[in-house]
Amino acid sequence: MLSRIAYGAKLLGCRGVNSSCKRRPQAFKFEFSDFRRHSTSSMVIEEADSQTGFITLNLNRPPVNMFNLEFTQEIIASLGRMSSSQGCQGVVITSAQKSVVSAGLDLNELHQPERERLATFWRAIQDLWLCLYTFPKPVTIAINGHLPAGGMILSTCADYRVMVQGKFTTGLNEVRFGLVAPFFLRDSFRSCVGQRQAELAITMGTLFNPEEALKLGLVDELAADKGSAVERCHSILKLYAQTNSNARHNSKMSLRQEAVDRFHQKRESDLDFFCRSVLSPEVQMTLESYLKSLKQK
């Protein structure tokens, strides 16, 4: 049954603190001028402000930016280039879709998969969390739509979160579908809201509107629209730019080190458990029924 699933490699230019967090990775030699209007694919669009050095990463996998293997790898590759570019001074993550930032995992990756691809997919999800959580430059997110479940990797790992007001929700609602949020996502969620509020939110599968998310601490402030949210993210990045970059990053990692250590300790066992659970007959039957119900709507 799906409750057996625990959402839980090699990173492209982003490494955890245990390996090379104190030095900027050199996996890519990518000049800032290349960012001016660069897209690794139609799924990931990068735009740069040449005056500030801030890069906006627009997610564009319609209709709801669900994470499949290729999309996740594209995001990691983009972050890798930004991490190693001397010209990049900060990142804004947002969505090219009007009402959804990301709906989380693409369940088609879990339905009747080949084990090798399934393992590669889950490593990519793990890597996305690690890359964002340990990113050496300031990361902000303009949440211009719904952001539930696994999509919250993007927000809980960011340094600052601005959410657009409206009929949008965010939260870890996996338990409502018989799923368990991955341990690393639970860790970054808890770092935003605290232990008690995390327990209540995760075990009840609560989705929060923007005002509730602000009060809880899931987001740092609200904005009227996407443009205002991105503009506010730029303002925050300018504040970060006034600090010493090494001192800022080392301070951040000193606060996040415990979760990073736990990630490295558990990632292989998490991968094995995830693959065995997804490939079990019970889970596959449940996925089959759920995906069929979606097609009938």
C-alpha positions in Angstrom: 0.0 0.0 0.0 1.1 3.6 -0.6 1.8 4.2 3.0 4.9 2.1 2.6 6.4 4.8 0.4 8.8 7.1 2.1 9.5 10.0 -0.2 13.0 10.3 0.2 24.6 11.0 -6.5 26.3 12.9 -8.1 25.4 16.6 -8.2 25.9 18.9 -11.1 27.9 21.7 -9.5 26.1 21.5 -6.1 27.6 19.6 -3.2 26.8 19.1 0.4 28.8 20.7 3.2 30.6 17.5 4.0 32.3 17.4 0.6 33.0 20.9 -0.7 30.5 23.4 0.8 33.3 25.7 1.8 34.5 26.2 -1.7 32.7 27.0 -4.8 32.3 24.0 -7.1 34.2 24.0 -10.3 32.1 21.5 -12.3 31.1 24.1 -14.8 32.9 27.0 -16.4 30.0 29.2 -17.4 30.3 32.9 -18.0 27.5 35.3 -16.8 27.0 36.6 -20.3 25.7 33.2 -21.3 22.8 33.6 -18.9 21.3 36.6 -20.5 18.6 34.6 -22.3 19.6 31.0 -21.8 17.4 28.0 -21.7 18.6 24.4 -21.1 15.3 23.3 -22.6 11.7 24.6 -22.9 11.2 23.2 -19.3 13.7 25.5 -17.6 14.1 29.1 -18.6 16.9 31.3 -17.2 16.8 35.0 -17.3 19.5 37.4 -15.9 19.6 41.0 -14.7 22.9 42.1 -16.1 23.0 45.0 -13.6 22.6 43.0 -10.5 23.8 39.5 -11.4 20.5 38.0 -10.3 19.2 35.0 -12.2 15.5 34.2 -12.4 14.7 30.5 -13.0 11.3 30.0 -14.6 9.9 26.5 -14.3 8.0 25.5 -17.4 6.7 22.0 -17.6 3.0 22.4 -18.3 0.5 22.0 -17.0 1.6 21.8 -13.4 5.5 21.5 -13.4 5.5 18.0 -12.0 8.9 16.5 -11.3 9.8 13.8 -13.7 13.4 12.6 -14.2 14.3 14.9 -17.1 12.7 18.0 -15.6 14.4 17.5 -12.2 17.8 17.0 -13.9 17.3 20.2 -15.9 16.7 22.2 -12.7 19.8 20.7 -11.1 21.9 21.5 -14.2 20.7 25.1 -14.2 21.5 25.5 -10.5 24.9 23.9 -11.2 25.7 26.6 -13.7 24.5 29.3 -11.4 26.5 27.9 -8.5 29.8 28.0 -10.5 29.3 31.3 -12.3 31.2 34.2 -10.8 28.7 36.6 -12.3 25.6 35.1 -10.6 25.0 36.9 -7.3 21.6 35.3 -6.4 18.7 33.3 -7.7 14.9 33.7 -7.9 12.9 30.6 -8.5 9.4 31.0 -9.9 6.9 29.4 -12.3 6.0 30.1 -15.9 2.6 28.7 -15.2 -0.1 31.0 -14.0 -1.5 29.1 -11.0 1.0 26.4 -10.1 4.6 26.5 -9.1 4.9 22.7 -8.9 2.5 19.9 -8.0 5.3 17.7 -6.8 6.3 14.2 -8.1 5.1 12.9 -11.5 3.3 9.7 -10.5 4.0 8.3 -14.0 7.6 7.9 -12.9 6.3 5.5 -10.2 3.8 3.5 -12.2 5.3 0.3 -13.6 8.8 1.7 -13.8 12.1 0.1 -14.7 14.1 -0.2 -11.4 17.1 1.5 -12.9 15.1 4.6 -14.0 13.2 4.6 -10.7 16.5 4.7 -8.8 17.9 7.4 -11.0 14.7 9.4 -10.6 14.8 9.2 -6.8 18.5 10.1 -6.7 17.7 13.2 -8.8 15.0 14.2 -6.3 17.4 13.7 -3.4 20.0 15.7 -5.3 17.6 18.5 -6.0 17.0 18.9 -2.2 20.7 18.8 -1.4 21.7 21.2 -4.1 19.1 23.8 -3.0 19.6 23.3 0.7 23.4 23.8 0.5 23.4 26.3 -2.4 26.4 28.6 -2.0 24.5 31.7 -3.2 21.3 33.3 -1.9 18.1 31.6 -3.2 14.7 33.2 -3.1 11.4 31.9 -4.4 8.4 33.8 -5.8 5.5 31.4 -5.2 3.0 32.5 -7.8 0.7 29.5 -7.5 0.0 26.2 -5.7 2.9 24.5 -4.2 2.0 21.2 -2.4 3.8 18.0 -1.4 7.2 17.3 -3.1 7.1 20.7 -4.8 7.9 22.2 -1.4 11.5 21.2 -1.9 11.8 24.4 -3.8 10.4 26.6 -1.0 11.6 25.0 2.2 15.2 24.9 0.9 15.2 28.6 -0.2 16.7 31.4 1.9 13.6 33.6 1.5 10.0 32.9 0.3 7.5 35.4 -1.1 4.0 34.0 -1.9 1.4 35.7 -4.1 -1.9 36.4 -2.5 -4.9 34.5 -4.0 -6.6 31.1 -3.9 -3.3 29.3 -3.7 -2.2 26.7 -1.1 1.0 25.1 0.1 1.8 22.3 2.5 2.8 18.7 2.9 -0.4 16.9 2.3 1.0 13.4 1.4 -0.8 11.6 4.3 -4.1 12.3 2.7 -3.1 10.0 -0.1 -1.4 7.3 2.0 2.1 8.7 1.4 4.9 9.8 3.7 6.9 12.9 3.0 10.6 12.2 2.6 12.8 12.6 5.7 14.9 15.3 4.1 11.8 17.4 3.1 10.4 17.0 6.6 13.7 18.3 8.0 13.6 21.5 5.8 9.9 22.0 6.5 10.5 21.7 10.2 13.3 24.3 10.0 10.7 26.8 8.7 7.9 26.3 11.2 9.4 24.5 14.2 8.8 21.0 15.6 5.3 21.3 17.0 3.8 23.1 14.0 5.5 20.7 11.7 4.0 17.7 13.5 0.5 19.1 13.3 0.8 20.2 9.6 2.4 17.0 8.3 0.4 14.5 10.2 -2.9 16.3 9.3 -1.8 16.9 5.7 -2.8 20.5 6.0 -2.7 22.9 3.0 -2.3 26.5 3.9 -3.5 29.6 2.1 -1.0 32.5 1.7 -2.2 34.3 4.9 -2.0 31.0 6.9 1.4 30.2 5.4 2.7 33.6 6.4 1.5 33.2 10.0 2.9 29.8 10.3 6.3 30.8 8.9 6.2 28.7 5.7 6.6 32.0 3.8 8.3 35.2 4.8 5.9 37.7 3.2 3.1 38.1 0.7 2.9 40.0 -2.6 0.0 41.1 -4.8 1.2 39.4 -8.0 4.1 37.6 -9.6 5.9 40.7 -10.7 5.7 42.2 -7.2 6.9 38.9 -5.7 9.9 38.7 -8.1 10.7 42.4 -7.4 10.6 41.7 -3.7 12.9 38.7 -4.1 15.4 41.0 -5.9 15.2 43.4 -2.9 16.1 40.6 -0.6 19.0 39.5 -2.8 20.3 43.1 -2.7 20.3 42.9 1.1 22.2 39.6 1.0 24.7 41.2 -1.5 25.7 43.6 1.3 27.1 40.7 3.4 30.3 38.8 3.1 29.4 35.9 0.9 31.7 33.4 2.7 30.5 34.4 6.2 26.9 34.3 5.0 27.1 30.8 3.5 29.1 29.4 6.4 26.5 30.8 8.8 23.7 29.3 6.8 25.4 25.9 6.7 26.2 25.9 10.4 22.4 26.1 10.9 21.7 23.4 8.3 24.5 21.1 9.1 22.6 18.6 11.2 20.0 18.0 8.4 22.8 17.7 5.8 24.6 15.1 7.9 21.4 13.1 8.4 20.8 13.2 4.6 24.2 11.7 3.9 23.8 9.1 6.5 20.3 8.0 5.3 20.2 8.6 1.5 21.2 5.1 0.4 18.9 3.3 2.7 16.2 5.8 1.7 16.8 5.0 -1.9 16.6 1.3 -1.4 13.4 1.5 0.7 11.8 3.9 -1.8 12.5 1.5 -4.8 11.3 -1.6 -2.9 8.1 0.1 -1.8 7.2 1.6 -5.1 7.8 -1.7 -6.9 5.7 -3.7 -4.5 2.4 -5.1 -6.0 0.3 -3.2 -3.4 1.7 0.2 -4.4 1.5 -0.6 -8.1 -2.2 -1.6 -7.8 -3.0 1.6 -5.9 -1.1 3.8 -8.4 -2.9 2.0 -11.3 -6.3 2.8 -9.8 -5.4 6.4 -8.9 -4.0 7.2 -12.4 -7.1 5.6 -14.0 -9.3 7.8 -11.9 -7.4 10.9 -13.0 -8.0 10.0 -16.7 -11.7 9.7 -16.1 -12.0 13.2 -14.7 
